[in-house]
């Protein structure tokens, strides 16, 4: 499997959100859209995440380290192996596995500005929305 298929020219970069807490996932989705990105999907379980990974309809993944109280090191390893851009979004201020230390980490709770900086590092700027 290779990198995800790129967004069409003129289309906002697509972000896949992997987060088990519905309220947080919906809030992240809204903020990502407000920042000018497209949300390709929300996965709330490891199984859903792997189904979404197979679709390759995203440009980057925001991955919660814990889904249903289990560390998602397998998902992170898969994303690393397939060269898919991703970042951890977590309540932890550290990565669990040393092999993931170079993966960007956004600690919850985060601000809109912090999320915007992270997304720009992952996929470049979103489409202008005028919120800043």
N, C-alpha and C positions, 0 to 999 in steps of 0.2 A: 504494500500500500504506500502511496506517496502523499505529498502535501495535498491539502484540500484544493479544490478547483477555485481559481481566483474569482472574485466578484466581477461582474460585468463592468466595463468602463462606465464611469458616471454613477455607479451604484455605491451606496455606503458600504464600508467594510462590515462583514457579518460576524456576529459574536454568538457563540454557544455558551450558555450559562449552565453550569453543573452545580446545583445547590439543593440540598434536601429540605431546607426550611422554606415553605411556600411564601411566607410573607417577605423574607429576605430576597428570594428569587424574583418575585414580582417587583419589589422595589429596585433591585439591580436592573431588571429589564427596562423599567421606566426610565431610570437614569441613563442607561446606555443609549436608549432611543433619544432622550433629550440632548445627549452629547453629539448626536448626528450619526450614530451607528445603527445598523440593523440587527435585530435579534433573530438568529436563525432557529432557535429553540431553547427550551428549558428542560433539563434532565434532572430528576429528583432522586434517582437511584443509580447504582452502578450499572445495572442492566440497561436502563434507559440511556445512560451516557454512552455505552458501547454501541447501542443502536444508532444514536446520533453520530458517533464517530464514523460509522460505516457509510453514512450518507455523504460525507465530505462536502457539506453545503455551508461551510463556515470558513472564516479566515483566521480565527483565534478562539481559544477556549478560556473561560474564567472558571477555574476548578476549585471547589471547596475541598480541603484536605480530608475532611470527615463527611461521609455520607452514612446516615443511619448508624452513627457511632463506630464506624470502621474506617481506618485509614485508607485513602485511595492511592496508595503507592503504585498499584497495578495500572490504574488509569494514567497516572503521571508517566510511568515507564513506557506505556504504549505511545503516548503523545511524543515523548522524547525519541523513541525509536523511529517514528514515522515523520519526524521533523515538523510536527504541527506546533505552531506557536501557541503558548499558553502561559497562564500565570495562576498562582495559588491565591485564592481569596479565602481568608481564614481568620479565626479568632486567635490563632497562635501567632507569636512574633518570631517564629523560627520554622525551618523546614524539618520534617521528621527524619528523612534519610539524607545522609551526607551527599549522595549522588545527585540530589536535587538542589544543592546549595546555589547554583547559578540561575535557577528559575525565579523570575520576579515574584514577589510576595506582597500582597496588599492585605494589611491587617484590618479586620472588622473591629469596631465600626470605622468606616472611612468616609471621607468627604467627596463631594462631586469632583472637586479639583484633583484630588488624589487618584480617583478612578480615571479621569480624563488623561492625566499624565501617563498612567499605566497603559491605557488603550493606545495612546499615541506611540508609545514605545513598542507595543506589539504589532500594530497594523497601520500606523500613521494617523493623520487627523480624520475625524468624521466629517460628514457634510455639514456645512455651516447651518446652525440653528438660531444663532443670535442670543443664546442664553448667557454668554459671557460678555 
